């Protein structure tokens, strides 16, 4: 049997769509979309609130050259859901972004009240030969602003090609180790290390992962993210800085 939608309902839907578009236009800089999941029921029958995760990154997180659902933030979200977690992941990856750009964007993103911010930045800085002190200062600023807002941080460590010289390369990798230790945040070292050296996991440009490579990145991040999701959910929602380390 065919179902007919009344003119009144069509008009109402159109008005709603216009209002949504207007609200997006006034809410601040456009960010990639988020995927919500249905809240899960706890054993006592209460509805568990989604753990809100923002991935602040560059073209790797954005999934340059791929459909959005193949970028590692979307893959990671599905992995967490499949593992039984109630999560919502916002992909805030912007192609070409640097640590300075992330620092400029973080306060706006924190208005979404995330429980966890995954920071995937610094690679573009290194490719441009930016001073290590500036990169470290920007990343520390992101971490500190995020923690001050009551959210947890997962830092994804980066490497640079060997042609930049051992001193710069080693110093760059050490930035992430030092920030994680000093600021008491979790770190996934060498985030792109295994994928970046595998031709079958990289697109022809040699800089951006294929869909298979993005899947591998999600798998590498999953254990650390899952551990934080379990901890945050156990605290009943948005985490605080107390005991964050």
N, C-alpha and C positions, 0 to 999 in steps of 0.2 A: 504494500500500500504506500502510495506516495505521501510525503509529508510536505505541507505548504507552510511557509513562514509569512506571517502577516506583514503588511506594509509598515504598520506601527513598529514592529520589532526590527525591521530593516532600518527604519529611520533612527531608532534608538541606538542600534549598533553603530551606525554611521556617526552619530553625535559622540558616542563613547570613544570611537577611534580618533576623532578630531581632538577631544579633550586630552587623550593620552599623548598625542603628538605634541600638543601645546605644552604639556607638563614636561616632556623630554626637552623641548627647546629652551625652557626656562630653568632647567635644573642644573646646568653647568656644562662642562666639556663633555662631548659624547664619548662613551666608553663602549667597548664590545659588550654584547648581550650576555645575560646570565641565564642559566637553566635551573629551574626550581624542581624539586621533587616533592612528592606527597609526604607530609610528616609521618613518622613511624610511631606506632603505639608502644609504650613501655609495658613491662609485665603487669603493672598495677592498673593498666587501662588508660593512663594519662597519655597525652600526645607529646612526643618528644620534639623539641624545636630543632630546626635545621641548624647544623654548624655552618656558619657562613665563612667562606674562604675566598680571598681575593688573590689572584696571581698577577703581581706587578712585574711586567717584563717588557721585552723588546720583540723583534720579529720571530724569535724562536717560540715564545709563548703565543704570539699572535697566529702562528702557523702559516707564515708567508708561503704562498703558492699552493695552499691546500684548503679544502673546505673547513669551516670553523669547527665542525664536529670531529675533525681528525687532529686538531692541535692538542698538545699534551694536557692542557687544563681540562678540556672536555673529556678526554680519554680517562684522566685521573678521576674525574667526578663519577663516571660510569663504573670504574673499578671500585670506588668506595661504596657506591650504591649496591653493587653486586655483592660486596662483602658485608652488607647489612647495615651500613651507616646512613643516617639521615643528614645529607649535606646539600649545600648549594654553593656552586663555584662560579665566580665572576672572572672572566678572562679579561684582564686589564692590560693585555700585551699591545704595544704600539710599535710598529716597525720603525727602526732607526732610533729608538729611544735610548737615552744614556742615563747614567746615574743621576746627573743633574736634572734631567727631565723627570725622572721618577720622583726626585725630591720635591719638584714643583707640583707634581700631581698627587702626592700622597695625602695631603690634608683633605682634598676633595673626595678621594676614595674612602678615607676614614669616616666620612659622613654617612657611609652605608653601614657603619657599625659592624665591621667584620670581626670574627673571632680569631681568624688566622690570616696573616698576609705572607704569601710565598714570594720572595724577592729574587727575580731572575734578571739581574741587570749588571752592567759593567763590561760586558763583552765588546760593545761598540766603543766604549771609552778606550779600551786597550787597543783595538784595531786602529784608532786614531792617534795612538801614542800619547794619550792624556797623562798628566803627572799622577803618579800613584797617590800622592798626598791628597789631591783633589778628589780622586775616585773614592778613597777611603773616607774622606770627610762627608761626601754625599751619601754613601751607603750607611754610615753611622747615623747621619741625620734621619734617614728613612727608618732605620731600626728604632731610634729613640722616639721619634714622633709616634710610631706605631705602638710601641710599648706604653707610652704615656697615655694613649687613647684606650688602653686596656686590652689590646689584642696581642696574640702570640706572633712570633716571627719564625719563619723557616728561610734560611739564607742558602741560595744555590751557588756553590763555588764555581768559578770560571777559570779557564786556561787560555793562553794565547799561543799562536804558532811559534815554533822554535826560532824562526828567522828574526824575531824581535830581540833576540839575544837572551842569554841565560839570566843575566841580572834583572832585566825587566820582567821576564817571564816568571822567575822565582819570586820576585817581589810582588808581582800581581797576585799570584796564587796565595801568597802569605797574607795579603790584605784580608781575605775572607776568614782565614784561620784566626787572625788576630781579633777581628770584629766579633766573631762567634764567642771567643774566649772572654774578651773584655766585657761584652754586653750580655753574656749569658743567654745566647740564643742557639737554636739548633742549626746545624750545617750539613748539607749534602755536598761533600767536596768533589771537584772535577765533574760537575753535572753533565757536561757535553763530551767528556773525555772518550768514552767508549764509542759513542755514536759518531763523533767527528772524524775518527780514523777509519771508519767502515764505509767504503764507497757505496755499498748497496743500501746504506741507511741515510745517504745524503743526496740532495738534489744536485743537478749538474753544476750549479754555481759553487758547490763545495762549502757553502756556508749554512744552508738551511736543511733540516732533516726532511726525509720523505715521510709518508704516513707510517711506514714501518719504523722509521727512526723516532717519530713522535711517540709511538707506542712504547718503544724502549725507554724513552725519557720518563714517561708516566710510570713505568714499572720501577725505575730507579728511585723515583721520588716517593712512590706509594708507601713504603714502610715508615718513613719519617712522618709523612702526613697522617697516616692512619694512627700512629702512636699519639700524635697531638690531638687528633679528632676524638679519640677515646678519652684522653685526659680532659679536654674541654667539655665534652658531653657529660663526663662525670662530675664536673663542677656546676652543671646546670645551665650552660649557656656561655655568654661572653666571659672570657677569662680576664683575670687581673694580673698585675705585675707581681703580686705576692707569690713567691715560690717559682717564678718564671726563670728557670735556669736548669 
